[in-house]
């Protein structure tokens, strides 16, 4: 081999290698970079002229934050909602679906192997025309075996990017379920506290009704004895009718809240009437709530993390 031929072969090999590297680099594309927000680096502190704002702390917000109310019934409702809510179950099923899609996308990077096998047994009928001509009627066995294998060389990075996108979709569905879980626990607590407040108002309205009835009886007695006029009795009756008219509205609102809690727990309407109909005092508010640093709290929000994963996908 002459020097000129060796140099020519070296140039061809070098050119082919550079072309392959360039094509592979252009095909795979840039890697995903998480967005950087300025709020992550900011030090958020209350304004000096607002003394009512509590100071921030580094304490972690508990995942079961409703336990701060020290209400056993609320804790039981939250636990049952986590296990029985239909929307939360659907979100869990979507996670399994995304995990299966990730498995399919990952399988494209592996060799594909297939095999087939079949066996059959055939024979001519003894009463057929071929048997009459002397053809053999003994049964014969036929077997067939096949094997094939294929493997796609991921030169362009399509399969790798497909797997990366499927992994990001799986992460987004996991954050979606977490966001739904947070919203569900907040809605259960809000509805429960509103129910207790409505029951307290209903109890006060019933007490006012008893007072208004006694005032009517007193006004009627005063009118019979000539101490008061008909106007005082009419005013007492009007006040009694006003108080009495608030009770059906409060009762209807109480029943609607109990049905709303049953729906959040994935149960039938009126399923919680026996458990929740009795009026209980409002839960005591916690002395201090570990809110954490607002910027860190924003970066732990499942909906923000879900949006980031969807952007990655």
Secondary structure as GFF3:
##gff-version 3
##sequence-region A 1 313
A	DSSP	alpha_helix	3	28	.	.	.	ID=ss1
A	DSSP	three_ten_helix	38	40	.	.	.	ID=ss2
A	DSSP	three_ten_helix	65	69	.	.	.	ID=ss3
A	DSSP	alpha_helix	72	84	.	.	.	ID=ss4
A	DSSP	alpha_helix	86	107	.	.	.	ID=ss5
A	DSSP	beta_strand	112	122	.	.	.	ID=ss6
A	DSSP	alpha_helix	129	132	.	.	.	ID=ss7
A	DSSP	beta_strand	140	150	.	.	.	ID=ss8
A	DSSP	alpha_helix	158	224	.	.	.	ID=ss9
A	DSSP	alpha_helix	230	264	.	.	.	ID=ss10
A	DSSP	alpha_helix	273	276	.	.	.	ID=ss11
A	DSSP	alpha_helix	294	299	.	.	.	ID=ss12
A	DSSP	alpha_helix	302	312	.	.	.	ID=ss13
###
